[in-house]
Amino acid sequence: MPVQTAPIVLERGRWLNRPMVYKRRYLPSLGAFATFEVAAKHLSFTLAGNELNVTQAAISQQIRGLEKALGTVLFVRKHNSLELTASGQTILAAVSSGLDRLCEAIESLHQPEERPVITCSGTNGAITYWFKPYVDRFRELHPEARFVLLASDEDDTLRNFDEVDISLICGNERCDVGETLHYVFPEIVEPVCSPEYLRLHGPFTDPSSLANAELLTLHPKHWSSEAIGWFPITWNDWFSSRGIEAPDRQPCVVSNNYPLLLDAAVAGQGVVLGWHHLVRPLVASGKLRTLFDAPLRVDRGNYLKVNKSSRDKPGVQEFIDFILSDLAQTEQGRLPRP
């Protein structure tokens, strides 16, 4: 630290050059500066003593000691009042700023640490109708939680990205060594529609009664085995499981976007095959209704895959436990019936 030369001062009758360098170990106590700030605020040693619960004489003595240590006068002492000198004003500005920064630093020690972001991946339907409702409910309990939701029906490799913590996948053979799998539900589908569509076009009492219904259909390109890793269940599969042929008529709406088909069903535009884990909240809320008890269960499970680098990441296991606890309380084999 370079030495700065101060103006010549008089000391014990001799004029000397005094280097104006104060190392921290030579500074007066922080308590003295804090007392000075209170005295400067009130411009009264008596009022400062009242605030600090000490006598006026103690305040006066501490201020004189501070002035001696600093080599300058901080107050002009008048008969019934005090005034800050120019030096006092300079020291006051520095002391107030320093104490404010100290308080901010102490406060920051007690603020909760920012939680790491939890990144989840899945198909468009899984992210929209399965992960997102869980995220919303989890954040009601933990508002500080942060999420990134990656959805794709074309890129199944999202599950292997380093930043992805949790993925919803179909089939346990798609897990690498070191990763963790949690079984979450079987794959079950059955026809559902809105109460309004059922009122206008029903009743639908058995599978054959859907022959003239408007069927909302997934496009063949959706979930191609090359892109996503498994084949989807189709209307042909469902009708075949009931022992009848699918209607030979053009569907009213075809899309490779399953959330779009669910929105169309909610809007009363037709009947859609509802994957239980995706439509359960819509059925429970009354936006969609089951038609009859004819679910098709496929012998393949769905799993939460936890990347090995995320197992000890704060919040990840807590979110997984939240989901698994909820699933344990839910009847996975059936949808709510009207």
KEVEXTI-959475 format. One record per residue: x, y, z of N, C-alpha, C, O in turn. Coordinates in steps of 0.05 Angstrom, whole numbers, padded with zeros to 5 digits, always signed. Layout:
REM residues N
XYZXYZXYZXYZ/...
END
This chain:
REM residues 338
+00017-00024+00000+00000+00000+00000+00018+00025+00000+00034+00028+00018/+00015+00043-00020+00033+00066-00021+00027+00085+00002+00004+00088+00011/+00048+00098+00011+00046+00117+00033+00040+00144+00022+00054+00154+00004/+00019+00157+00032+00012+00184+00024+00021+00203+00046+00017+00198+00070/+00033+00225+00037+00043+00245+00057+00021+00265+00063+00010+00277+00045/+00015+00269+00088-00005+00288+00097+00008+00315+00101+00032+00318+00100/-00008+00336+00104+00003+00362+00110+00019+00360+00136+00015+00343+00153/+00039+00379+00138+00056+00380+00162+00039+00387+00186+00022+00405+00185/+00042+00372+00208+00026+00377+00233+00046+00383+00256+00069+00376+00255/+00034+00395+00276+00050+00402+00300+00047+00380+00321+00025+00374+00329/+00069+00369+00330+00068+00348+00350+00090+00354+00371+00113+00355+00365/+00081+00358+00397+00099+00364+00418+00118+00387+00411+00142+00386+00417/+00107+00407+00398+00122+00431+00393+00140+00429+00368+00154+00448+00362/+00139+00406+00354+00156+00403+00330+00138+00397+00306+00118+00383+00307/+00146+00409+00283+00131+00404+00258+00142+00379+00245+00166+00378+00240/+00125+00360+00240+00133+00335+00228+00115+00327+00205+00092+00334+00204/+00126+00312+00186+00110+00299+00166+00099+00273+00177+00115+00256+00185/+00073+00270+00178+00061+00245+00189+00049+00229+00166+00031+00239+00152/+00058+00205+00161+00045+00189+00140+00017+00182+00148+00012+00173+00170/-00002+00187+00129-00031+00183+00134-00038+00154+00125-00053+00151+00105/-00028+00135+00139-00034+00107+00132-00046+00094+00158-00032+00093+00178/-00071+00084+00155-00083+00070+00178-00087+00041+00170-00104+00034+00153/-00071+00023+00182-00076-00005+00178-00099-00014+00196-00104-00002+00217/-00113-00034+00188-00137-00042+00203-00131-00049+00232-00148-00045+00249/-00108-00060+00237-00102-00068+00265-00098-00044+00283-00098-00046+00307/-00094-00020+00271-00090+00004+00287-00116+00020+00289-00116+00040+00303/-00137+00012+00276-00162+00027+00277-00174+00025+00305-00171+00005+00319/-00188+00046+00313-00204+00045+00338-00225+00023+00336-00230+00013+00314/-00237+00015+00359-00256-00007+00358-00281+00001+00342-00288+00024+00340/-00294-00020+00331-00319-00015+00317-00340-00004+00335-00357+00011+00327/-00339-00012+00361-00358-00001+00380-00356+00029+00383-00376+00043+00386/-00331+00040+00382-00328+00069+00383-00341+00082+00359-00354+00103+00362/-00337+00071+00336-00350+00082+00312-00380+00081+00313-00394+00099+00305/-00390+00058+00324-00419+00056+00326-00430+00076+00346-00452+00088+00341/-00416+00081+00368-00424+00101+00387-00424+00129+00375-00442+00145+00379/-00403+00134+00359-00401+00160+00345-00425+00164+00326-00437+00186+00325/-00434+00143+00312-00456+00146+00294-00482+00153+00309-00497+00170+00299/-00486+00140+00331-00510+00147+00347-00509+00175+00357-00529+00190+00357/-00485+00184+00367-00482+00211+00377-00486+00231+00354-00498+00252+00359/-00476+00225+00331-00480+00243+00308-00509+00244+00299-00518+00265+00290/-00523+00222+00302-00551+00222+00294-00567+00240+00312-00584+00255+00303/-00562+00239+00338-00577+00256+00357-00565+00284+00361-00579+00302+00370/-00539+00286+00354-00524+00311+00361-00527+00317+00391-00531+00340+00399/-00526+00296+00406-00529+00298+00436-00517+00273+00448-00524+00251+00442/-00498+00278+00467-00486+00256+00482-00507+00244+00501-00506+00220+00506/-00524+00261+00511-00545+00251+00530-00564+00232+00517-00570+00211+00527/-00575+00241+00493-00593+00224+00479-00580+00198+00468-00592+00177+00468/-00555+00201+00460-00540+00177+00452-00537+00158+00475-00539+00133+00471/-00532+00168+00499-00529+00151+00523-00555+00137+00529-00556+00114+00537/-00578+00152+00525-00604+00139+00530-00609+00116+00511-00619+00095+00519/-00602+00120+00485-00606+00099+00466-00589+00075+00471-00598+00052+00468/-00564+00080+00480-00545+00058+00484-00545+00048+00513-00530+00029+00520/-00562+00060+00529-00565+00051+00557-00539+00054+00573-00532+00037+00589/-00525+00077+00568-00501+00083+00584-00504+00113+00592-00522+00127+00583/-00485+00122+00608-00487+00150+00617-00476+00169+00596-00462+00161+00577/-00484+00194+00599-00474+00215+00581-00444+00217+00583-00430+00223+00563/-00433+00214+00607-00404+00216+00611-00390+00193+00596-00368+00198+00586/-00401+00170+00596-00389+00148+00582-00388+00153+00552-00368+00147+00539/-00409+00165+00541-00409+00172+00512-00388+00193+00507-00372+00190+00488/-00387+00213+00524-00367+00235+00520-00339+00224+00521-00322+00232+00505/-00334+00206+00540-00307+00195+00542-00300+00178+00518-00277+00179+00508/-00319+00163+00508-00313+00146+00485-00308+00163+00460-00291+00156+00443/-00323+00185+00457-00319+00202+00434-00292+00216+00435-00278+00218+00415/-00284+00224+00459-00257+00237+00462-00235+00217+00455-00215+00224+00443/-00239+00192+00464-00219+00172+00457-00217+00167+00427-00196+00164+00416/-00241+00168+00413-00241+00164+00384-00227+00188+00371-00211+00184+00352/-00233+00212+00380-00220+00235+00368-00190+00234+00371-00175+00241+00353/-00181+00226+00395-00152+00224+00400-00140+00203+00382-00118+00207+00371/-00153+00180+00378-00142+00159+00361-00141+00168+00332-00122+00161+00318/-00161+00184+00323-00162+00192+00295-00145+00217+00291-00138+00224+00268/-00138+00231+00312-00123+00256+00310-00139+00279+00298-00127+00296+00284/-00165+00279+00303-00181+00301+00293-00205+00305+00311-00213+00287+00325/-00217+00329+00310-00241+00335+00325-00265+00328+00309-00267+00336+00285/-00284+00314+00320-00308+00305+00306-00332+00323+00312-00349+00326+00294/-00333+00335+00336-00356+00351+00343-00346+00379+00352-00325+00382+00365/-00362+00399+00345-00360+00425+00357-00378+00425+00381-00403+00423+00378/-00367+00428+00405-00383+00427+00429-00392+00455+00437-00376+00472+00444/-00418+00459+00437-00429+00484+00445-00443+00481+00472-00442+00459+00484/-00455+00502+00482-00466+00502+00509-00488+00481+00512-00487+00465+00531/-00507+00481+00494-00529+00462+00496-00532+00444+00471-00553+00432+00467/-00512+00443+00455-00515+00427+00430-00488+00419+00419-00467+00428+00428/-00489+00402+00399-00465+00393+00385-00469+00398+00355-00491+00399+00345/-00446+00402+00341-00446+00403+00312-00423+00386+00302-00402+00384+00315/-00428+00374+00279-00406+00358+00267-00387+00376+00253-00394+00395+00239/-00361+00371+00257-00341+00384+00242-00340+00372+00214-00353+00352+00208/-00324+00384+00196-00321+00373+00169-00309+00345+00171-00318+00327+00156/-00290+00341+00190-00279+00314+00194-00301+00295+00204-00302+00272+00196/-00318+00305+00222-00339+00288+00233-00359+00280+00211-00368+00257+00211/-00365+00298+00192-00383+00291+00171-00371+00269+00153-00385+00251+00143/-00345+00272+00148-00331+00252+00131-00331+00225+00144-00337+00204+00131/-00325+00224+00170-00324+00199+00184-00352+00187+00186-00356+00163+00184/-00372+00204+00191-00400+00194+00193-00409+00180+00167-00421+00159+00169/-00403+00192+00144-00411+00180+00119-00398+00153+00116-00410+00134+00107/-00372+00151+00123-00358+00125+00120-00368+00105+00140-00372+00081+00132/-00373+00113+00165-00383+00094+00185-00411+00084+00178-00415+00060+00180/-00429+00102+00170-00456+00093+00163-00456+00074+00139-00470+00054+00140/-00439+00080+00119-00437+00062+00096-00426+00035+00104-00437+00014+00096/-00405+00035+00120-00393+00010+00129-00412-00007+00146-00413-00032+00142/-00426+00005+00164-00444-00010+00181-00468-00021+00165-00478-00042+00171/-00477-00005+00146-00499-00014+00128-00490-00039+00113-00505-00059+00111/-00466-00039+00102-00456-00062+00087-00452-00086+00105-00457-00109+00097/-00444-00081+00130-00441-00103+00149-00468-00115+00155-00470-00140+00157/-00488-00099+00159-00515-00109+00164-00526-00126+00140-00538-00147+00144/-00521-00116+00116-00530-00130+00092-00516-00157+00090-00529-00177+00083/-00490-00158+00096-00475-00183+00095-00486-00203+00115-00489-00227+00109/-00492-00193+00140-00502-00211+00161-00530-00222+00153-00536-00245+00157/-00546-00204+00141-00573-00213+00133-00571-00234+00111-00587-00253+00111/-00552-00231+00093-00549-00250+00071-00542-00278+00082-00548-00298+00069/-00529-00279+00105-00521-00305+00116-00546-00321+00124-00545-00346+00126/-00568-00307+00130-00592-00321+00140-00613-00325+00119-00635-00335+00124/-00607-00316+00094-00626-00320+00072-00622-00349+00061-00600-00359+00059/-00644-00362+00054-00642-00389+00044-00627-00390+00018-00629-00372+00002/-00610-00410+00015-00595-00413-00010-00614-00419-00033-00635-00432-00030/-00607-00408-00056-00624-00413-00080-00623-00442-00087-00601-00454-00090/-00647-00454-00090-00648-00482-00096-00639-00487-00125-00646-00471-00143/-00625-00509-00130-00617-00515-00157-00642-00521-00174-00663-00530-00164/-00640-00516-00200-00662-00521-00218-00665-00551-00223-00645-00565-00227/-00689-00561-00223-00695-00589-00229-00705-00591-00258-00725-00578-00264/-00692-00606-00274-00699-00608-00302-00712-00635-00308-00700-00656-00301/-00735-00635-00320-00751-00659-00326-00755-00661-00356-00758-00640-00370/-00756-00685-00367-00761-00689-00395-00782-00710-00399-00786-00728-00382/-00796-00708-00422-00817-00728-00428-00830-00720-00455-00822-00701-00467/-00850-00736-00463-00865-00729-00487-00881-00703-00482-00883-00694-00459/-00892-00692-00503-00909-00668-00500-00932-00673-00481-00939-00657-00464/-00945-00697-00484-00967-00703-00466-00958-00707-00438-00972-00698-00419/-00936-00721-00434-00926-00726-00406-00919-00700-00392-00926-00696-00369/-00906-00682-00406-00898-00657-00394-00922-00640-00388-00925-00628-00366/-00941-00638-00407-00964-00621-00404-00984-00631-00383-00993-00615-00366/-00990-00657-00384-01012-00667-00368-01003-00685-00344-01020-00694-00329/-00978-00689-00342-00969-00706-00319-00948-00691-00303-00952-00687-00279/-00926-00684-00314-00905-00670-00299-00915-00642-00289-00911-00636-00266/-00926-00626-00307-00933-00599-00300-00953-00597-00276-00948-00581-00259/-00974-00614-00275-00991-00613-00251-00975-00620-00225-00980-00608-00204/-00957-00639-00227-00941-00645-00203-00922-00621-00196-00919-00615-00172/-00911-00609-00216-00894-00585-00211-00910-00563-00197-00901-00551-00177/-00934-00558-00206-00951-00537-00194-00957-00543-00165-00956-00526-00148/-00964-00568-00160-00971-00575-00132-00947-00575-00114-00948-00567-00091/-00924-00584-00125-00899-00584-00109-00891-00555-00102-00882-00550-00080/-00894-00537-00121-00886-00509-00116-00905-00495-00097-00897-00474-00086/-00929-00505-00094-00947-00494-00074-00935-00498-00046-00938-00482-00028/-00922-00521-00043-00909-00528-00017-00881-00516-00015-00871-00511+00006/-00868-00513-00039-00840-00504-00039-00838-00482-00061-00828-00487-00083/-00847-00457-00054-00847-00436-00075-00820-00429-00086-00817-00418-00108/-00799-00436-00071-00772-00430-00080-00762-00449-00102-00741-00445-00114/-00776-00471-00106-00767-00492-00125-00768-00481-00154-00786-00465-00161/-00749-00488-00170-00747-00480-00197-00745-00504-00216-00731-00523-00209/-00759-00503-00239-00760-00526-00257-00755-00518-00286-00762-00495-00294/-00744-00536-00300-00742-00534-00330-00756-00559-00340-00749-00581-00332/-00776-00555-00358-00791-00578-00369-00786-00580-00399-00793-00561-00414/-00773-00602-00407-00766-00606-00435-00785-00627-00448-00785-00650-00439/-00800-00619-00468-00820-00636-00480-00813-00641-00509-00806-00623-00524/-00815-00667-00518-00810-00673-00546-00822-00700-00552-00819-00719-00537/-00836-00702-00575-00846-00727-00585-00828-00738-00607-00833-00759-00619/-00806-00724-00613-00788-00732-00634-00760-00739-00624-00746-00754-00637/-00752-00728-00601-00725-00732-00592-00725-00746-00565-00726-00734-00544/-00724-00773-00566-00725-00788-00541-00698-00787-00526-00697-00795-00503/-00677-00777-00539-00651-00776-00526-00649-00754-00506-00629-00751-00492/-00670-00737-00503-00670-00716-00483-00664-00728-00455-00651-00716-00438/-00673-00753-00451-00670-00765-00425-00641-00769-00418-00635-00773-00394/-00623-00769-00437-00595-00774-00432-00578-00748-00430-00554-00749-00426/-00591-00725-00433-00576-00700-00431-00566-00697-00403-00579-00704-00383/-00541-00686-00400-00529-00683-00374-00546-00666-00355-00547-00671-00331/-00559-00645-00366-00574-00627-00349-00602-00637-00341-00615-00625-00324/-00610-00659-00353-00637-00671-00347-00634-00688-00322-00618-00707-00321/-00650-00682-00302-00649-00697-00276-00668-00721-00276-00661-00743-00268/-00693-00716-00286-00714-00737-00284-00727-00739-00311-00733-00718-00324/-00732-00763-00320-00747-00768-00345-00769-00788-00340-00766-00806-00324/-00791-00784-00355-00812-00804-00355-00808-00821-00380-00811-00811-00402/-00803-00847-00377-00797-00864-00400-00815-00888-00399-00826-00896-00378/-00818-00901-00422-00834-00925-00424-00815-00949-00428-00801-00950-00448/-00816-00967-00409-00799-00991-00411-00773-00988-00395-00759-00967-00397/-00766-01009-00380-00743-01007-00363-00717-01015-00377-00695-01013-00366/-00719-01025-00402-00695-01033-00417-00679-01009-00427-00658-01012-00438/-00690-00985-00424-00678-00961-00434-00663-00946-00413-00660-00922-00414/-00653-00961-00393-00638-00948-00371-00609-00958-00372-00604-00981-00376/-00591-00939-00367-00562-00946-00367-00553-00952-00339-00566-00946-00319/-00529-00965-00337-00518-00972-00311-00513-00947-00295-00502-00927-00306/-00520-00947-00270-00516-00924-00253-00540-00906-00250-00541-00890-00232/-00560-00909-00268-00584-00893-00267-00604-00908-00249-00603-00932-00245/-00623-00892-00238-00643-00903-00220-00671-00902-00234-00678-00882-00246/-00685-00924-00231-00713-00925-00242-00733-00928-00220-00729-00944-00201/-00755-00913-00222-00777-00916-00204-00802-00923-00221-00810-00907-00238/-00814-00946-00216-00838-00953-00230-00861-00935-00221-00865-00931-00197/-00876-00924-00240-00897-00905-00232-00925-00913-00240-00944-00909-00224/-00928-00926-00263-00955-00935-00270-00955-00953-00294-00935-00953-00310/-00975-00970-00297-00978-00986-00322-00989-00969-00344-00998-00946-00339/-00989-00979-00368-01001-00964-00391-01029-00974-00396-01033-00997-00404/-01048-00957-00390-01077-00964-00393-01091-00941-00408-01087-00918-00402/-01107-00949-00428-01122-00929-00444-01151-00937-00445-01158-00960-00443/-01168-00917-00448-01196-00922-00453-01209-00897-00464-01199-00875-00460/-01232-00899-00478-01245-00876-00491-01256-00857-00470-01267-00865-00449/-01252-00831-00475-01264-00810-00458-01273-00787-00476-01264-00784-00498/-01292-00772-00466-01302-00748-00481-01313-00728-00460-01314-00734-00436/-01320-00705-00470-01331-00685-00452-01360-00691-00445-01373-00705-00460/-01370-00681-00422-01398-00685-00415-01417-00674-00436-01438-00685-00441/-01409-00651-00449-01426-00639-00469-01428-00657-00494-01450-00660-00505/-01405-00668-00503-01406-00686-00526-01423-00711-00520-01438-00720-00537/-01420-00721-00495-01435-00744-00487-01465-00738-00487-01482-00754-00495/-01472-00714-00478-01500-00706-00477-01512-00703-00505-01535-00711-00510/-01497-00692-00524-01507-00687-00551-01506-00711-00569-01523-00714-00587/-01487-00729-00565-01483-00751-00584-01486-00779-00571-01486-00799-00585/-01488-00780-00545-01491-00806-00532-01519-00816-00532-01536-00805-00546/-01525-00835-00516-01506-00849-00498-01489-00869-00513-01496-00880-00534/-01465-00874-00502-01447-00894-00511-01446-00916-00490-01435-00912-00468/-01458-00938-00496-01462-00959-00476-01442-00982-00478-01438-00996-00458/-01429-00985-00501-01410-01007-00505-01392-00999-00528-01397-00979-00542/-01370-01014-00533-01352-01007-00555-01365-01004-00582-01357-00986-00597/-01384-01020-00588-01396-01018-00615-01412-00993-00619-01416-00984-00641/-01420-00980-00597-01435-00955-00599-01418-00932-00608-01429-00910-00614/-01392-00935-00609-01374-00914-00619-01371-00914-00649-01356-00898-00660/-01386-00931-00663-01383-00934-00692-01389-00907-00706-01376-00901-00726/-01407-00891-00695-01413-00866-00708-01403-00841-00693-01410-00819-00699/-01386-00846-00673-01374-00824-00658-01351-00811-00673-01338-00824-00689/-01347-00786-00668-01323-00772-00679-01299-00780-00662-01297-00774-00638/-01281-00794-00675-01257-00805-00660-01233-00786-00665-01225-00782-00688/-01222-00775-00644-01198-00759-00645-01174-00778-00645-01171-00794-00627/-01157-00775-00665-01138-00796-00671-01109-00786-00673-01104-00765-00684/-01091-00801-00661-01062-00795-00664-01053-00801-00692-01060-00822-00704/-01037-00783-00703-01026-00788-00730-01005-00811-00728-00992-00814-00708/-01003-00827-00749-00984-00849-00748-00955-00841-00743-00939-00857-00733/-00948-00816-00749-00921-00807-00744-00915-00801-00715-00892-00799-00707/-00936-00799-00699-00932-00793-00671-00919-00817-00657-00927-00840-00660/-00899-00811-00641-00885-00832-00625-00875-00854-00643-00876-00878-00635/-00864-00848-00666-00852-00869-00682-00831-00884-00666-00817-00871-00650/-00828-00909-00670-00810-00925-00653-00781-00915-00657-00766-00918-00638/-00775-00904-00680-00748-00894-00684-00743-00869-00668-00720-00864-00658/-00763-00853-00664-00760-00827-00651-00762-00829-00621-00747-00817-00606/-00782-00844-00612-00788-00843-00583-00783-00869-00569-00781-00870-00544/-00780-00892-00583-00771-00916-00570-00793-00937-00566-00787-00959-00557/-00818-00930-00572-00839-00950-00569-00863-00943-00587-00865-00920-00596/-00880-00962-00593-00903-00957-00610-00927-00949-00593-00931-00960-00571/-00943-00929-00602-00966-00921-00586-00989-00940-00590-00990-00955-00610/-01008-00938-00572-01033-00953-00575-01051-00937-00593-01053-00913-00590/-01065-00951-00611-01083-00937-00631-01112-00945-00626-01117-00964-00611/-01130-00931-00640-01158-00939-00639-01161-00968-00649-01177-00983-00639/-01146-00976-00669-01147-01004-00679-01140-01024-00657-01153-01045-00655/-01120-01017-00641-01112-01035-00619-01135-01037-00599-01141-01059-00590/-01147-01014-00593-01168-01015-00572-01193-01030-00582-01203-01047-00567/-01202-01025-00607-01225-01040-00617-01219-01069-00619-01236-01086-00614/-01195-01076-00628-01187-01104-00630-01188-01118-00603-01195-01142-00602/-01180-01104-00582-01180-01116-00555-01209-01121-00546-01214-01138-00529/-01228-01107-00558-01257-01111-00551-01269-01132-00570-01293-01139-00567/-01254-01142-00589-01264-01163-00607-01280-01152-00630-01296-01168-00642/-01278-01127-00637-01293-01115-00659-01273-01099-00677-01251-01093-00668/-01282-01093-00701-01266-01078-00719-01270-01048-00714-01292-01039-00706/-01249-01033-00719-01251-01004-00717-01269-00993-00739-01269-01004-00761/-01283-00971-00733-01301-00959-00754-01285-00951-00779-01262-00941-00776/-01296-00956-00802-01282-00950-00827-01292-00923-00837-01306-00920-00857/-01284-00902-00822-01291-00875-00830-01268-00856-00823-01253-00861-00804/-01267-00834-00837-01245-00815-00833-01249-00801-00806-01270-00790-00800/-01228-00801-00788-01231-00787-00763-01235-00757-00767-01227-00746-00787/-01248-00744-00748-01254-00716-00751-01229-00699-00747-01226-00678-00760/-01212-00707-00728-01187-00692-00723-01165-00713-00720-01167-00731-00704/-01143-00709-00735-01119-00725-00732-01096-00706-00726-01093-00686-00739/-01079-00714-00707-01056-00697-00700-01034-00714-00688-01040-00735-00675/-01009-00705-00692-00987-00719-00678-00982-00706-00651-00963-00713-00637/-00999-00687-00643-00996-00673-00617-01018-00682-00598-01041-00674-00601/-01011-00699-00579-01032-00710-00561-01046-00689-00544-01070-00690-00541/-01031-00669-00533-01045-00648-00517-01066-00634-00534-01087-00626-00524/-01061-00630-00560-01081-00618-00578-01106-00635-00579-01128-00624-00578/-01103-00661-00581-01126-00679-00582-01142-00678-00556-01167-00678-00556/-01128-00677-00533-01142-00675-00507-01157-00648-00505-01179-00648-00495/-01145-00627-00515-01159-00601-00514-01184-00602-00532-01205-00591-00525/-01182-00616-00555-01205-00618-00572-01227-00635-00559-01250-00628-00561/-01219-00656-00544-01239-00672-00530-01253-00655-00508-01277-00656-00505/-01237-00640-00493-01249-00623-00472-01268-00602-00485-01288-00595-00472/-01261-00593-00509-01279-00573-00523-01303-00586-00535-01319-00572-00547/-01307-00613-00532-01331-00626-00542-01331-00633-00571-01352-00634-00584/-01307-00638-00582-01305-00644-00610-01304-00673-00617-01303-00681-00641/-01303-00691-00597-01303-00719-00603-01293-00736-00580-01290-00726-00557/-01288-00761-00586-01279-00781-00566-01249-00786-00571-01241-00789-00594/-01234-00787-00550-01205-00792-00552-01197-00816-00535-01210-00821-00514/-01177-00831-00543-01166-00851-00526-01150-00837-00504-01131-00822-00509/-01158-00842-00479-01146-00828-00457-01126-00846-00442-01134-00866-00431/-01101-00838-00442-01081-00852-00425-01087-00845-00396-01088-00821-00390/-01091-00864-00380-01100-00859-00352-01083-00839-00338-01093-00821-00325/-01056-00842-00340-01039-00824-00324-01040-00795-00334-01032-00777-00320/-01050-00791-00359-01051-00764-00370-01079-00752-00366-01081-00728-00361/-01100-00768-00368-01127-00756-00368-01140-00757-00340-01161-00746-00335/-01126-00771-00321-01139-00774-00294-01147-00747-00282-01170-00745-00273/-01130-00726-00283-01139-00700-00271-01163-00688-00286-01180-00676-00274/-01164-00692-00313-01186-00681-00329-01212-00696-00322-01233-00684-00322/-01210-00722-00318-01234-00737-00310-01242-00730-00282-01266-00727-00277/-01223-00728-00264-01230-00722-00236-01243-00694-00234-01260-00690-00216/-01235-00676-00251-01247-00648-00250-01273-00646-00265-01286-00625-00264/-01281-00667-00280-01306-00667-00295-01304-00656-00323-01324-00654-00337/-01280-00649-00332-01276-00639-00359-01279-00661-00380-01287-00656-00402/-01272-00685-00372-01275-00709-00389-01290-00730-00373-01289-00730-00348/-01303-00749-00387-01317-00770-00374-01310-00797-00388-01307-00798-00412/-01309-00818-00372-01307-00845-00383-01334-00853-00394-01355-00843-00384/-01334-00870-00414-01360-00877-00427-01371-00903-00416-01395-00905-00411/-01354-00923-00413-01361-00949-00403-01336-00962-00393-01314-00952-00399/-01338-00983-00378-01315-00995-00365-01301-01014-00385-01307-01038-00385/-01283-01002-00402-01270-01019-00422-01241-01010-00426-01234-01002-00448/-01225-01011-00405-01197-01002-00408-01181-01024-00422-01186-01048-00420/-01161-01015-00437-01141-01033-00449-01115-01029-00435-01104-01007-00434/-01105-01051-00423-01079-01049-00408-01058-01064-00425-01062-01087-00433/-01036-01050-00429-01013-01061-00445-00992-01069-00425-00986-01055-00405/-00979-01091-00431-00960-01102-00412-00932-01088-00415-00913-01100-00424/-00932-01063-00409-00907-01047-00407-00911-01025-00387-00933-01013-00385/-00890-01020-00372-00892-01000-00351-00879-00974-00358-00863-00972-00376/-00887-00954-00343-00874-00927-00345-00858-00922-00320-00866-00929-00298/-00835-00909-00324-00816-00905-00302-00806-00877-00301-00804-00863-00321/-00800-00868-00277-00784-00844-00273-00755-00852-00273-00746-00868-00256/-00740-00841-00291-00711-00847-00293-00696-00824-00281-00700-00801-00290/-00679-00829-00262-00662-00808-00249-00634-00812-00259-00621-00832-00254/-00623-00791-00272-00595-00793-00281-00577-00796-00257-00581-00784-00236/-00555-00811-00261-00538-00818-00239-00524-00793-00227-00518-00792-00203/-00520-00772-00243-00507-00748-00233-00527-00731-00217-00519-00711-00204/-00553-00738-00217-00573-00722-00204-00583-00734-00178-00600-00722-00164/-00574-00758-00171-00585-00772-00148-00581-00756-00122-00599-00758-00104/-00559-00742-00119-00554-00727-00094-00559-00697-00098-00553-00681-00080/-00571-00689-00120-00577-00661-00125-00600-00652-00107-00620-00665-00106/-00597-00629-00092-00618-00620-00074-00645-00617-00089-00646-00605-00111/-00666-00627-00077-00693-00624-00087-00702-00646-00105-00726-00651-00108/-00683-00660-00119-00692-00680-00138-00706-00703-00124-00728-00711-00132/-00693-00715-00103-00706-00738-00090-00731-00729-00075-00750-00744-00073/-00731-00704-00065-00755-00694-00052-00779-00692-00071-00801-00699-00064/-00773-00684-00096-00794-00682-00116-00804-00710-00124-00828-00715-00128/-00785-00729-00127-00792-00756-00134-00809-00769-00112-00829-00782-00117/-00801-00765-00087-00816-00775-00064-00845-00764-00064-00864-00778-00057/-00847-00738-00071-00873-00725-00072-00891-00739-00093-00914-00745-00087/-00880-00745-00116-00895-00759-00137-00902-00787-00129-00925-00795-00132/-00883-00802-00118-00888-00830-00111-00908-00832-00088-00925-00850-00088/-00907-00814-00069-00926-00813-00048-00955-00809-00058-00974-00822-00049/-00957-00790-00077-00984-00785-00089-00994-00810-00104-01017-00817-00102/-00976-00822-00120-00984-00845-00135-00993-00869-00117-01011-00884-00124/-00979-00871-00094-00986-00892-00075-01014-00889-00065-01027-00909-00056/-01025-00865-00065-01052-00860-00054-01073-00860-00076-01097-00857-00071/-01064-00865-00101-01082-00864-00124-01087-00892-00135-01068-00907-00138/-01112-00898-00141-01118-00924-00153-01110-00923-00182-01123-00909-00198/-01088-00937-00189-01077-00934-00216-01092-00950-00237-01090-00944-00261/-01108-00970-00229-01121-00987-00248-01146-00976-00260-01155-00987-00281/-01158-00956-00248-01184-00947-00258-01185-00916-00257-01172-00903-00241/-01201-00905-00275-01207-00877-00275-01232-00872-00258-01248-00890-00255/-01235-00848-00247-01260-00842-00233-01284-00846-00252-01284-00838-00275/-01305-00858-00241-01329-00864-00257-01351-00844-00249-01353-00837-00226/-01367-00836-00269-01389-00818-00263-01410-00831-00245-01430-00819-00238/
END
